Amino acid sequence: MSASALRVGVVGAGSMGADHARTLHRWASGAEVALAADVDAERAAAVAAETGARGTTDAHELITDPDVDAIVIASHDSTHADRAIAAVRAGSHPAYVELKTALASGTHGAPLLLHCVSRGVASAPGCTDEFSVTGSAIHEFDTVPWLLDSPVVEVSWHAGRSTSTVTGLRDPQLMLLRTADGALTTVETFLNAGYGYDVGCEVVTEHGTLALTDPARLVTTRPGPAPPPTPPTGARVSPTPTASNSRRGATRCGPAARRRWRRRTTAWWRGRSRRR
Ligand SMILES: NC(=O)c1ccc[n+]([C@@H]2O[C@H](COP(=O)([O-])OP(=O)(O)OC[C@H]3O[C@@H](n4cnc5c(N)ncnc54)[C@H](O)[C@@H]3O)[C@@H](O)[C@H]2O)c1
């Protein structure tokens, strides 16, 4: 384990948890899987063996482990709330919470524009145009009013040139939201971005910008008479709870479609591995 790497604990070693753990292990420079937890000891052990992590059947042990910097929650839906609350109580700070706190401090002035991006590798066969809204942009529809403390009062939807990698789907899509405070938000959904998963949010305020960067760290730029001597610093925070992130880029168009999507995504990663 390298001293500077972000140590990630993965709760739930099923399909998605194992996928996330593999992705972190193989592709995420600067991050490593430290612990894998599953009530099924064999699943925990299998993911741990594959990623060089430690396996446990006790998710609480993982959540409270001081050596774990960030947590992926990929257990069954019904467990997400408890696990996320336990993680926050144990000191994890979802990046969006830091972003909201920074905005609420007033230091950066009023938020004027938000740019949100949600990109995935590939959509499931049979996915419809509507899914970009109901399955992907839905997260921004939740997050933005909460972040700004202001309800969405106006929405427009746009689709331009679509990717040629899929047929019958308008992808990418762009939505423009106006909240009651007058701020404008762009939401880009791109289910077939191909290159990987990418979720971002940048807020342009009266005095600068605040942005979540990979892996969901808060980076703030702010002009002023006394600029900091070093480049803009980022608050080190845990990645956002995966209750929402685990759904991003993935599609939920039925179990069969999900299985096909998983096979396709795995094939994509294998292809990428060979290309490297
Ligand atoms: N499979 C998909 O295509 C897909 C796509 C998007 C999102 N998701 C989401 O990902 C999450 C996991 O889905 P999945 O398909 O990997 O399910 P899965 O059944 O393959 O894996 C879930 C794992 O969680 C474990 N588990 C259950 N309760 C636990 C607990 N209290 N503590 C620790 N581990 C526990 C189970 O033993 C199992 O191994 C779900 O929230 C699901 O909605 C799945």
The ligand as a Gaussian input file, in Angstrom:
#p B3LYP/6-31G(d) Opt

LIG

0 1
 N      -26.149000      -4.514000     -11.220000
 C      -26.321000      -3.386000     -11.892000
 O      -26.293000      -3.342000     -13.137000
 C      -26.495000      -2.097000     -11.150000
 C      -26.525000      -0.936000     -11.894000
 C      -26.651000       0.282000     -11.241000
 C      -26.745000       0.293000      -9.875000
 N      -26.724000      -0.844000      -9.140000
 C      -26.804000      -0.723000      -7.684000
 O      -25.626000      -1.265000      -7.099000
 C      -25.944000      -1.808000      -5.816000
 C      -25.482000      -3.238000      -5.759000
 O      -26.107000      -3.949000      -6.804000
 P      -25.509000      -5.309000      -7.343000
 O      -26.130000      -5.540000      -8.664000
 O      -24.017000      -5.320000      -7.206000
 O      -26.135000      -6.344000      -6.309000
 P      -25.547000      -7.755000      -5.840000
 O      -26.674000      -8.488000      -5.234000
 O      -24.756000      -8.392000      -6.921000
 O      -24.518000      -7.346000      -4.696000
 C      -24.927000      -6.801000      -3.479000
 C      -23.969000      -7.331000      -2.427000
 O      -24.239000      -6.659000      -1.196000
 C      -24.079000      -7.621000      -0.163000
 N      -24.755000      -7.128000       1.019000
 C      -26.082000      -7.100000       1.280000
 N      -26.311000      -6.539000       2.486000
 C      -25.104000      -6.177000       2.973000
 C      -24.685000      -5.532000       4.151000
 N      -25.557000      -5.156000       5.108000
 N      -23.348000      -5.291000       4.326000
 C      -22.458000      -5.667000       3.384000
 N      -22.810000      -6.296000       2.252000
 C      -24.117000      -6.533000       2.043000
 C      -24.644000      -8.906000      -0.750000
 O      -24.173000     -10.055000      -0.045000
 C      -24.139000      -8.838000      -2.175000
 O      -22.894000      -9.471000      -2.345000
 C      -27.452000      -1.667000      -5.650000
 O      -27.703000      -0.486000      -4.904000
 C      -27.949000      -1.507000      -7.073000
 O      -29.155000      -0.785000      -7.147000
 C      -26.595000      -2.041000      -9.753000

